[in-house]
Amino acid sequence: MRGSSLFVAVTVALTALCAGSPTGAQTPPTSGLAAALAIDTWHHELTDDIAITFTLTNTGAGSARILRWQTPLAGIEADILAVTVDGEPVPYVGRLIKRAAPEAEDWIELGSGQSVSAAFDLSSVYDMTRRGEYAVRYRTELPPADDVEPPELPAGSEEAPENPLESNEVRLWVEGGELAPTPEVEPDYLGGTTNCTNTQKSKLTTALTNATSMSTKAHNYLVGSGNSTLYRYWFGAYTSSRLATVKSHFSAIKTALASKPITFDCGCTANYYAYVYPTKPYKVYVCKAFWTAPATGRDSRAGTVVHEVSHFNVVATTQDYVYGATAAHGLALTSPTKAVKNADNHEYFAEDQP
């Protein structure tokens, strides 16, 4: 039967690359990494687990690395799959997490000819309740080869070339049905706190007040200043449509923080700042890094609240393309289109308000 939590990897083994290729065609990117998906069963009932095996192989001559959370190797903690049913996109219902900038332990490194595999339950993180044929493909964008700040886009250029890593496509059938839409706010999400001490409750009250203030200032700044140095630093080269998008995001963020029933859950013990389920407003799960963060400023408790609320589909539907101030600024320089969708870019813009 289908479980309610993530179906964590059941086979994770580092092995030498064997003769032959994994199921499905692969096209190795320039990094030397190649990804493949495989599924044993095409037909699934609505109550079945949907087990898919992910394999990552280094086909290059030297070592190659990738961020752990950009793969399903330890469970899926980001929207890293392209899933459709009868050609229509399927919503991601898993967690979106605010993390610190990557450190050494966040990388998976494979030597030449090595591969690693893991199985995951697709139904735990994507809405697989509709009857029809599903198509699934893994896709992510590999980070730059070095850690230096990327150069700014030349005049007349919109986006730097991407470095994508994609797998083959697998297909399956689910005997689903038509379910009633999920309400915007579920009955349990009525504001307040759960699993929190009195000290934590006090810090959360201050964080929510500060987040409301900084997001309101950010919106007012965008309305008054528009194409400013601060805007370009975090969101890249100016276009009227991208500026309008960011304005609409902050309008929705400040409104949600000021008037919606934000709920905080303090039960998380992972080394994250916080996470949310984008389809389940307005509940924010705060984690260990949140409590040691400053009240305001870069990577603050208030900024974390802005970051997480921006993820909700009923607010701004932001993603987590990159983490950390250096990577977020680099994204603005090389890919403004992604910068205006990245949660950390919104957070840092709000935290840097004069």
ROKE-909948 format. One record per residue (C-alpha): residue number from 1; z, y, x; residue in one letter. Coordinates in nm, 2 decimals. Example, Ala and Ser with C-alpha at 12.3 -4.5 7.8 and 13.67 -1.06 7.14 Angstrom:
! residues 2
{node 1; {0.78; -0.45; 1.23}; "A"}
{node 2; {0.71; -0.11; 1.37}; "S"}
***
This chain:
! residues 354
{node 1; {0.00; 0.00; 0.00}; "M"}
{node 2; {-0.06; 0.36; 0.11}; "R"}
{node 3; {0.24; 0.52; 0.28}; "G"}
{node 4; {0.36; 0.87; 0.23}; "S"}
{node 5; {0.40; 0.95; 0.60}; "S"}
{node 6; {0.15; 0.95; 0.88}; "L"}
{node 7; {0.03; 0.60; 0.98}; "F"}
{node 8; {0.11; 0.63; 1.35}; "V"}
{node 9; {-0.11; 0.47; 1.61}; "A"}
{node 10; {-0.08; 0.09; 1.60}; "V"}
{node 11; {-0.28; 0.02; 1.91}; "T"}
{node 12; {-0.26; 0.25; 2.21}; "V"}
{node 13; {-0.38; 0.09; 2.53}; "A"}
{node 14; {-0.53; 0.24; 2.84}; "L"}
{node 15; {-0.79; 0.00; 2.97}; "T"}
{node 16; {-1.09; -0.01; 3.20}; "A"}
{node 17; {-1.42; 0.06; 3.03}; "L"}
{node 18; {-1.58; -0.27; 2.93}; "C"}
{node 19; {-1.94; -0.35; 2.91}; "A"}
{node 20; {-2.11; -0.25; 2.59}; "G"}
{node 21; {-2.04; 0.05; 2.37}; "S"}
{node 22; {-1.79; 0.11; 2.08}; "P"}
{node 23; {-1.91; 0.09; 1.72}; "T"}
{node 24; {-2.14; 0.38; 1.65}; "G"}
{node 25; {-2.36; 0.59; 1.87}; "A"}
{node 26; {-2.20; 0.83; 2.12}; "Q"}
{node 27; {-2.33; 1.13; 2.31}; "T"}
{node 28; {-2.10; 1.21; 2.59}; "P"}
{node 29; {-2.04; 1.59; 2.64}; "P"}
{node 30; {-2.06; 1.75; 2.98}; "T"}
{node 31; {-1.69; 1.69; 3.04}; "S"}
{node 32; {-1.75; 1.31; 3.05}; "G"}
{node 33; {-1.54; 1.24; 2.74}; "L"}
{node 34; {-1.69; 1.04; 2.46}; "A"}
{node 35; {-1.53; 0.97; 2.12}; "A"}
{node 36; {-1.60; 0.70; 1.87}; "A"}
{node 37; {-1.47; 0.60; 1.52}; "L"}
{node 38; {-1.47; 0.25; 1.38}; "A"}
{node 39; {-1.37; 0.10; 1.04}; "I"}
{node 40; {-1.35; -0.26; 0.94}; "D"}
{node 41; {-1.36; -0.23; 0.56}; "T"}
{node 42; {-1.61; -0.03; 0.36}; "W"}
{node 43; {-1.46; -0.07; 0.01}; "H"}
{node 44; {-1.11; 0.06; -0.07}; "H"}
{node 45; {-0.90; 0.07; -0.38}; "E"}
{node 46; {-0.71; 0.40; -0.45}; "L"}
{node 47; {-0.38; 0.24; -0.33}; "T"}
{node 48; {-0.52; 0.10; 0.00}; "D"}
{node 49; {-0.45; 0.24; 0.34}; "D"}
{node 50; {-0.77; 0.36; 0.50}; "I"}
{node 51; {-0.73; 0.24; 0.86}; "A"}
{node 52; {-0.98; 0.40; 1.11}; "I"}
{node 53; {-0.97; 0.33; 1.49}; "T"}
{node 54; {-1.03; 0.62; 1.73}; "F"}
{node 55; {-1.15; 0.55; 2.09}; "T"}
{node 56; {-1.17; 0.81; 2.36}; "L"}
{node 57; {-1.36; 0.71; 2.68}; "T"}
{node 58; {-1.42; 0.89; 3.01}; "N"}
{node 59; {-1.78; 0.82; 3.10}; "T"}
{node 60; {-1.78; 1.07; 3.38}; "G"}
{node 61; {-1.74; 1.01; 3.76}; "A"}
{node 62; {-1.41; 1.21; 3.78}; "G"}
{node 63; {-1.10; 1.24; 3.57}; "S"}
{node 64; {-1.11; 1.42; 3.24}; "A"}
{node 65; {-0.84; 1.56; 3.01}; "R"}
{node 66; {-0.78; 1.67; 2.65}; "I"}
{node 67; {-0.49; 1.81; 2.46}; "L"}
{node 68; {-0.30; 1.54; 2.28}; "R"}
{node 69; {-0.30; 1.71; 1.94}; "W"}
{node 70; {-0.68; 1.75; 1.96}; "Q"}
{node 71; {-0.70; 1.37; 1.91}; "T"}
{node 72; {-0.55; 1.11; 1.67}; "P"}
{node 73; {-0.39; 0.92; 1.96}; "L"}
{node 74; {-0.03; 1.01; 1.85}; "A"}
{node 75; {-0.11; 1.07; 1.48}; "G"}
{node 76; {-0.30; 1.35; 1.32}; "I"}
{node 77; {-0.13; 1.69; 1.34}; "E"}
{node 78; {-0.43; 1.92; 1.30}; "A"}
{node 79; {-0.76; 1.94; 1.10}; "D"}
{node 80; {-0.96; 1.75; 1.36}; "I"}
{node 81; {-1.19; 1.54; 1.13}; "L"}
{node 82; {-1.49; 1.64; 0.92}; "A"}
{node 83; {-1.44; 1.45; 0.60}; "V"}
{node 84; {-1.67; 1.47; 0.29}; "T"}
{node 85; {-1.70; 1.28; -0.03}; "V"}
{node 86; {-2.05; 1.26; -0.18}; "D"}
{node 87; {-2.14; 1.54; 0.05}; "G"}
{node 88; {-1.85; 1.78; -0.05}; "E"}
{node 89; {-1.58; 1.87; 0.19}; "P"}
{node 90; {-1.24; 1.70; 0.15}; "V"}
{node 91; {-0.93; 1.91; 0.20}; "P"}
{node 92; {-0.69; 1.85; 0.49}; "Y"}
{node 93; {-0.34; 1.79; 0.35}; "V"}
{node 94; {-0.15; 1.72; 0.68}; "G"}
{node 95; {0.06; 1.95; 0.88}; "R"}
{node 96; {-0.04; 2.27; 1.06}; "L"}
{node 97; {0.20; 2.33; 1.35}; "I"}
{node 98; {0.29; 2.64; 1.56}; "K"}
{node 99; {0.33; 2.52; 1.91}; "R"}
{node 100; {0.39; 2.69; 2.24}; "A"}
{node 101; {0.11; 2.73; 2.49}; "A"}
{node 102; {0.02; 2.39; 2.63}; "P"}
{node 103; {0.21; 2.25; 2.93}; "E"}
{node 104; {0.14; 1.96; 3.16}; "A"}
{node 105; {0.29; 1.70; 2.93}; "E"}
{node 106; {0.06; 1.81; 2.64}; "D"}
{node 107; {-0.25; 1.68; 2.81}; "W"}
{node 108; {-0.40; 1.33; 2.81}; "I"}
{node 109; {-0.58; 1.25; 3.13}; "E"}
{node 110; {-0.83; 0.96; 3.17}; "L"}
{node 111; {-0.97; 0.84; 3.50}; "G"}
{node 112; {-1.33; 0.75; 3.53}; "S"}
{node 113; {-1.42; 0.45; 3.31}; "G"}
{node 114; {-1.09; 0.45; 3.13}; "Q"}
{node 115; {-1.05; 0.45; 2.75}; "S"}
{node 116; {-0.76; 0.48; 2.50}; "V"}
{node 117; {-0.76; 0.37; 2.14}; "S"}
{node 118; {-0.54; 0.43; 1.83}; "A"}
{node 119; {-0.55; 0.35; 1.46}; "A"}
{node 120; {-0.46; 0.60; 1.19}; "F"}
{node 121; {-0.45; 0.61; 0.81}; "D"}
{node 122; {-0.70; 0.87; 0.69}; "L"}
{node 123; {-0.55; 0.89; 0.35}; "S"}
{node 124; {-0.22; 1.03; 0.48}; "S"}
{node 125; {-0.38; 1.35; 0.60}; "V"}
{node 126; {-0.69; 1.40; 0.38}; "Y"}
{node 127; {-0.72; 1.39; 0.00}; "D"}
{node 128; {-0.88; 1.05; -0.06}; "M"}
{node 129; {-0.81; 1.04; -0.44}; "T"}
{node 130; {-1.17; 1.11; -0.56}; "R"}
{node 131; {-1.40; 0.81; -0.64}; "R"}
{node 132; {-1.70; 0.81; -0.42}; "G"}
{node 133; {-1.85; 0.75; -0.07}; "E"}
{node 134; {-1.67; 0.92; 0.21}; "Y"}
{node 135; {-1.82; 1.02; 0.55}; "A"}
{node 136; {-1.58; 1.08; 0.84}; "V"}
{node 137; {-1.65; 1.23; 1.18}; "R"}
{node 138; {-1.41; 1.34; 1.45}; "Y"}
{node 139; {-1.48; 1.68; 1.60}; "R"}
{node 140; {-1.29; 1.92; 1.83}; "T"}
{node 141; {-1.38; 2.19; 2.09}; "E"}
{node 142; {-1.27; 2.12; 2.44}; "L"}
{node 143; {-1.09; 2.40; 2.62}; "P"}
{node 144; {-1.24; 2.58; 2.92}; "P"}
{node 145; {-1.24; 2.38; 3.25}; "A"}
{node 146; {-1.00; 2.63; 3.41}; "D"}
{node 147; {-0.70; 2.83; 3.30}; "D"}
{node 148; {-0.84; 3.18; 3.38}; "V"}
{node 149; {-0.91; 3.44; 3.12}; "E"}
{node 150; {-1.27; 3.41; 3.00}; "P"}
{node 151; {-1.50; 3.71; 3.06}; "P"}
{node 152; {-1.58; 3.94; 2.76}; "E"}
{node 153; {-1.90; 3.87; 2.58}; "L"}
{node 154; {-2.20; 4.07; 2.71}; "P"}
{node 155; {-2.34; 4.35; 2.49}; "A"}
{node 156; {-2.54; 4.21; 2.20}; "G"}
{node 157; {-2.39; 3.86; 2.22}; "S"}
{node 158; {-2.18; 3.73; 1.93}; "E"}
{node 159; {-2.02; 3.40; 2.05}; "E"}
{node 160; {-1.99; 3.21; 2.37}; "A"}
{node 161; {-2.13; 2.86; 2.38}; "P"}
{node 162; {-1.89; 2.60; 2.25}; "E"}
{node 163; {-1.79; 2.28; 2.42}; "N"}
{node 164; {-1.77; 2.04; 2.13}; "P"}
{node 165; {-1.66; 1.68; 2.14}; "L"}
{node 166; {-1.78; 1.48; 1.84}; "E"}
{node 167; {-1.78; 1.11; 1.74}; "S"}
{node 168; {-2.02; 0.90; 1.54}; "N"}
{node 169; {-1.99; 0.91; 1.16}; "E"}
{node 170; {-1.83; 0.62; 0.97}; "V"}
{node 171; {-1.86; 0.58; 0.59}; "R"}
{node 172; {-1.64; 0.41; 0.33}; "L"}
{node 173; {-1.60; 0.39; -0.05}; "W"}
{node 174; {-1.28; 0.46; -0.24}; "V"}
{node 175; {-1.23; 0.36; -0.60}; "E"}
{node 176; {-1.05; 0.68; -0.69}; "G"}
{node 177; {-1.04; 0.89; -1.00}; "G"}
{node 178; {-1.02; 1.25; -1.12}; "E"}
{node 179; {-0.67; 1.38; -1.08}; "L"}
{node 180; {-0.52; 1.70; -1.22}; "A"}
{node 181; {-0.52; 1.99; -0.97}; "P"}
{node 182; {-0.20; 2.05; -0.77}; "T"}
{node 183; {-0.01; 2.35; -0.90}; "P"}
{node 184; {0.01; 2.65; -0.67}; "E"}
{node 185; {0.38; 2.62; -0.64}; "V"}
{node 186; {0.55; 2.28; -0.68}; "E"}
{node 187; {0.88; 2.26; -0.87}; "P"}
{node 188; {1.09; 2.21; -0.56}; "D"}
{node 189; {0.95; 2.51; -0.38}; "Y"}
{node 190; {1.15; 2.78; -0.55}; "L"}
{node 191; {1.26; 2.99; -0.25}; "G"}
{node 192; {1.58; 2.97; -0.04}; "G"}
{node 193; {1.68; 2.72; 0.22}; "T"}
{node 194; {1.74; 2.35; 0.26}; "T"}
{node 195; {1.92; 2.16; 0.54}; "N"}
{node 196; {2.03; 2.49; 0.70}; "C"}
{node 197; {2.36; 2.60; 0.84}; "T"}
{node 198; {2.51; 2.94; 0.75}; "N"}
{node 199; {2.40; 3.07; 1.09}; "T"}
{node 200; {2.05; 2.94; 1.04}; "Q"}
{node 201; {2.04; 3.09; 0.69}; "K"}
{node 202; {2.13; 3.43; 0.83}; "S"}
{node 203; {1.86; 3.42; 1.10}; "K"}
{node 204; {1.60; 3.31; 0.84}; "L"}
{node 205; {1.69; 3.60; 0.61}; "T"}
{node 206; {1.64; 3.84; 0.90}; "T"}
{node 207; {1.32; 3.67; 1.00}; "A"}
{node 208; {1.17; 3.69; 0.65}; "L"}
{node 209; {1.27; 4.06; 0.63}; "T"}
{node 210; {1.11; 4.13; 0.97}; "N"}
{node 211; {0.80; 3.93; 0.90}; "A"}
{node 212; {0.75; 4.12; 0.57}; "T"}
{node 213; {0.78; 4.45; 0.76}; "S"}
{node 214; {0.55; 4.36; 1.05}; "M"}
{node 215; {0.28; 4.21; 0.82}; "S"}
{node 216; {0.29; 4.53; 0.60}; "T"}
{node 217; {0.26; 4.75; 0.91}; "K"}
{node 218; {-0.03; 4.53; 1.04}; "A"}
{node 219; {-0.21; 4.57; 0.71}; "H"}
{node 220; {-0.15; 4.95; 0.70}; "N"}
{node 221; {-0.27; 4.98; 1.06}; "Y"}
{node 222; {-0.59; 4.80; 0.98}; "L"}
{node 223; {-0.65; 5.02; 0.68}; "V"}
{node 224; {-0.58; 5.34; 0.88}; "G"}
{node 225; {-0.72; 5.25; 1.23}; "S"}
{node 226; {-0.99; 4.98; 1.16}; "G"}
{node 227; {-1.19; 4.93; 1.48}; "N"}
{node 228; {-0.91; 4.99; 1.73}; "S"}
{node 229; {-0.83; 4.87; 2.08}; "T"}
{node 230; {-0.55; 4.65; 1.93}; "L"}
{node 231; {-0.78; 4.50; 1.67}; "Y"}
{node 232; {-1.04; 4.42; 1.94}; "R"}
{node 233; {-0.78; 4.27; 2.17}; "Y"}
{node 234; {-0.68; 4.01; 1.92}; "W"}
{node 235; {-0.99; 3.97; 1.70}; "F"}
{node 236; {-1.28; 4.05; 1.93}; "G"}
{node 237; {-1.59; 4.26; 1.89}; "A"}
{node 238; {-1.60; 4.47; 1.58}; "Y"}
{node 239; {-1.81; 4.39; 1.28}; "T"}
{node 240; {-1.74; 4.53; 0.93}; "S"}
{node 241; {-1.73; 4.18; 0.78}; "S"}
{node 242; {-1.48; 4.04; 1.03}; "R"}
{node 243; {-1.26; 4.35; 0.99}; "L"}
{node 244; {-1.27; 4.30; 0.61}; "A"}
{node 245; {-1.17; 3.94; 0.65}; "T"}
{node 246; {-0.86; 4.03; 0.87}; "V"}
{node 247; {-0.76; 4.30; 0.62}; "K"}
{node 248; {-0.78; 4.06; 0.33}; "S"}
{node 249; {-0.57; 3.81; 0.53}; "H"}
{node 250; {-0.29; 4.06; 0.60}; "F"}
{node 251; {-0.30; 4.18; 0.24}; "S"}
{node 252; {-0.24; 3.83; 0.12}; "A"}
{node 253; {0.02; 3.76; 0.39}; "I"}
{node 254; {0.23; 4.07; 0.32}; "K"}
{node 255; {0.21; 4.00; -0.06}; "T"}
{node 256; {0.32; 3.64; -0.01}; "A"}
{node 257; {0.61; 3.73; 0.21}; "L"}
{node 258; {0.73; 4.01; -0.02}; "A"}
{node 259; {0.69; 3.84; -0.36}; "S"}
{node 260; {0.65; 3.46; -0.34}; "K"}
{node 261; {0.93; 3.20; -0.33}; "P"}
{node 262; {0.93; 3.13; 0.04}; "I"}
{node 263; {1.14; 2.82; 0.11}; "T"}
{node 264; {1.27; 2.73; 0.46}; "F"}
{node 265; {1.37; 2.37; 0.56}; "D"}
{node 266; {1.58; 2.34; 0.88}; "C"}
{node 267; {1.56; 1.96; 0.91}; "G"}
{node 268; {1.29; 1.95; 1.18}; "C"}
{node 269; {1.41; 1.85; 1.53}; "T"}
{node 270; {1.07; 1.84; 1.70}; "A"}
{node 271; {1.00; 2.08; 1.99}; "N"}
{node 272; {0.77; 2.29; 1.77}; "Y"}
{node 273; {0.83; 2.64; 1.63}; "Y"}
{node 274; {0.75; 2.54; 1.28}; "A"}
{node 275; {0.49; 2.37; 1.05}; "Y"}
{node 276; {0.36; 2.38; 0.70}; "V"}
{node 277; {0.14; 2.17; 0.47}; "Y"}
{node 278; {-0.14; 2.42; 0.38}; "P"}
{node 279; {-0.18; 2.27; 0.04}; "T"}
{node 280; {0.19; 2.31; -0.04}; "K"}
{node 281; {0.30; 2.67; -0.06}; "P"}
{node 282; {0.54; 2.82; 0.02}; "Y"}
{node 283; {0.76; 2.58; 0.21}; "K"}
{node 284; {0.80; 2.64; 0.59}; "V"}
{node 285; {0.97; 2.37; 0.81}; "Y"}
{node 286; {1.14; 2.54; 1.11}; "V"}
{node 287; {1.19; 2.34; 1.42}; "C"}
{node 288; {1.38; 2.36; 1.76}; "K"}
{node 289; {1.18; 2.63; 1.93}; "A"}
{node 290; {1.22; 2.86; 1.64}; "F"}
{node 291; {1.60; 2.90; 1.70}; "W"}
{node 292; {1.56; 3.00; 2.06}; "T"}
{node 293; {1.28; 3.25; 2.00}; "A"}
{node 294; {1.36; 3.62; 1.99}; "P"}
{node 295; {1.40; 3.80; 1.65}; "A"}
{node 296; {1.09; 4.01; 1.71}; "T"}
{node 297; {0.82; 4.05; 1.98}; "G"}
{node 298; {0.58; 3.79; 2.11}; "R"}
{node 299; {0.64; 3.43; 1.98}; "D"}
{node 300; {0.93; 3.56; 1.77}; "S"}
{node 301; {1.10; 3.41; 1.47}; "R"}
{node 302; {0.95; 3.68; 1.25}; "A"}
{node 303; {0.60; 3.63; 1.40}; "G"}
{node 304; {0.64; 3.25; 1.35}; "T"}
{node 305; {0.69; 3.32; 0.98}; "V"}
{node 306; {0.38; 3.53; 0.96}; "V"}
{node 307; {0.19; 3.26; 1.15}; "H"}
{node 308; {0.30; 2.98; 0.91}; "E"}
{node 309; {0.25; 3.17; 0.59}; "V"}
{node 310; {-0.10; 3.26; 0.70}; "S"}
{node 311; {-0.19; 2.88; 0.70}; "H"}
{node 312; {-0.14; 2.83; 0.32}; "F"}
{node 313; {-0.47; 2.78; 0.14}; "N"}
{node 314; {-0.35; 3.03; -0.13}; "V"}
{node 315; {-0.29; 3.29; 0.14}; "V"}
{node 316; {-0.53; 3.31; 0.44}; "A"}
{node 317; {-0.63; 2.95; 0.52}; "T"}
{node 318; {-0.59; 3.01; 0.89}; "T"}
{node 319; {-0.64; 2.73; 1.15}; "Q"}
{node 320; {-0.49; 2.65; 1.49}; "D"}
{node 321; {-0.78; 2.66; 1.73}; "Y"}
{node 322; {-0.57; 2.77; 2.03}; "V"}
{node 323; {-0.20; 2.84; 2.10}; "Y"}
{node 324; {-0.04; 3.11; 2.32}; "G"}
{node 325; {-0.12; 3.47; 2.38}; "A"}
{node 326; {-0.36; 3.41; 2.68}; "T"}
{node 327; {-0.57; 3.16; 2.49}; "A"}
{node 328; {-0.56; 3.37; 2.17}; "A"}
{node 329; {-0.69; 3.67; 2.36}; "H"}
{node 330; {-0.95; 3.45; 2.53}; "G"}
{node 331; {-1.07; 3.33; 2.19}; "L"}
{node 332; {-1.11; 3.69; 2.08}; "A"}
{node 333; {-1.33; 3.76; 2.38}; "L"}
{node 334; {-1.55; 3.45; 2.35}; "T"}
{node 335; {-1.54; 3.36; 1.98}; "S"}
{node 336; {-1.45; 3.64; 1.74}; "P"}
{node 337; {-1.55; 3.43; 1.44}; "T"}
{node 338; {-1.28; 3.18; 1.53}; "K"}
{node 339; {-1.03; 3.45; 1.63}; "A"}
{node 340; {-1.03; 3.59; 1.28}; "V"}
{node 341; {-0.94; 3.25; 1.15}; "K"}
{node 342; {-0.68; 3.16; 1.42}; "N"}
{node 343; {-0.31; 3.18; 1.32}; "A"}
{node 344; {-0.18; 3.28; 1.66}; "D"}
{node 345; {-0.42; 3.58; 1.67}; "N"}
{node 346; {-0.28; 3.70; 1.34}; "H"}
{node 347; {0.08; 3.65; 1.47}; "E"}
{node 348; {0.03; 3.84; 1.79}; "Y"}
{node 349; {-0.16; 4.13; 1.62}; "F"}
{node 350; {0.14; 4.16; 1.38}; "A"}
{node 351; {0.40; 4.13; 1.66}; "E"}
{node 352; {0.22; 4.40; 1.87}; "D"}
{node 353; {0.23; 4.66; 1.60}; "Q"}
{node 354; {0.33; 5.01; 1.74}; "P"}
***
